[in-house]
């Protein structure tokens, strides 16, 4: 039986005016031969941090977009996932926040050392591309999570165009 390290994380569904979702492409540095996958901005909560505080911090660090907790609003999705990264197995409880922007030029200057060593790209995905891709995306039901978030009552606006 695998022992999982518990982890809490906040993720951001960052959507531009064209309805495209920002995803990063990464890999496990402990197993670079294991392939690449796409995932939303976000990361683990620091001690004492709320999900919304983490989402705001991670969004700023990973994309350069700075929002307040109030601008993030309430989570639009929550789930639990299990994965292995850098030789550690995790059981992660995660909440997703929806942020809409007119546009945004991604700035990864705030990446951590781990992110610089395991993320090798980013791009904006249309809902159609996301729904039909053969590439690995996390969570595996990301297209449905995005569709639900975009049609739900908790739509958020990320302030002025970036």
N, C-alpha and C positions, 0 to 999 in steps of 0.2 A: 504494500500500500504506500502510495506517495504521500509524503507530508508536505502540505502547502503552507507557505508563509502568508499570513493574512495581510491584505493591503487594501486601502481605500483610495480611490482615484476619482478625479473630475475630468470630463472630456468635453470638448466644445465642437458643436456642429456649426462651423463658420461658413455662411452661405452668402454669396455675392448677389448683385442685382439681376444677373442672368440665371440665378437659381443653381449655381454651381457650388459644390462642397469642396473645401480645402482638405486635402489629405497629404500626409507625409508618407514616404516610402522608407522602410527600414529593414533591418535584419538583426539576427542574434549574433553578437560578436563572438560568443563562445562556440557558435556553429554557423559560420558564414556560408557553408555549403548547403544550409537548410533553406535557402531561397529568400525571397523578398516578400514583403506584404505592405499593405496600405492601412493607415490608421489616422484618426482625428487628432488634432492638437489636444494636449492634456497630460496629466501625470499624477503621481501620488501625492496625497495630502501630507503636509508637514505637521508635526505635533501641534495640537491646539487649533489647527486651521479647519475652517468649514469647507464644504464642497464648493460653494460659490467663491470663497476667497482663493481656494486652490485653482479653480477655473480661471479666475482673473489673472492670477500670478503666472500660470502656465501659458495662457494666451499671450501675455506680454513677453515672456521669455522666448517662446517658440515662434511667434509671428511678428512681434513688435507692436501689436495692437493693444492699446491700454484702455481698459474699461473698468468702471466701478462695479462693485458687487450689485448695486441697485440696477445698473444697466444690464447685467446678466439675467436678472429675474430668477424665476423658479426653474428647477430641472424639468426637462420634457421627457426624460426616459431614465430608467434605472435598470441595471441588471447585474449579474454576477458571472465572472468568467474565470477560467483556470488556464494558466499558461506557464511556460518555462522561458526564462530569459537570463543569460549570463550564468547558467548553471544553477539557478534557483527556481523552484516551482512556486507559483503564486496562486492564491485564490483571492480575486480582486472584486470588491463591491464597488461599482462605479455609477456615477450619475452624469448625465449629459445635459448640456445647456445649449440652447439655440441662439445664435447671434447672427443678425443680418447686417450686412454692410453694402454700400453702393459698389465699392471696390476696395481692394487692399493690396498693397505691394508688400509681400511677405519679407520680413527681416529676421533672419535666424541668428543674428549676432549674439543673442542671449542664450543660445543652446548651451547645455551643460557639457562636460567632457564626455559623458556617456552618450548623449545625443549626437555630438559631433562624430563619435566613433561608430554609431549604429544607424544613422539616418543619412540616406544618400540622395534624397530628392523630395520634391513636393510638386503638386499640381492641383488645379481646380477641375473637379469632375462634374459632369452633368448628371442629372438623375437617371437618364437613359443609359449613359456609360456605366454608371454604378450598378444598375440593374442587370446589365448584360455582360459585364466583364468576366473573363475567366481567371483574372488575377485574384489573389487572396486579399480580402479586406476584413478588418476587425472593427466591430463585432461582425460575425458572419452574416447577420441579418441587417447590415448597415443600410441597405437600400430601403427596407421597410421602416427602420427606425427613423430615417430621414423623412420619408413620406408621411409618417404619422406626425412627426414634429412640425412639418410644414403645413399640415392641414388642421393641426390642433389649436386650441384656444391660447396657448402660451407662446405665441410668436413674439420675438423680441427684435428690437432695432438697436444696432450698435452705434448709435450717435451719428455724427456727421460723416460724410464720405472720407475715406482715408486716401 
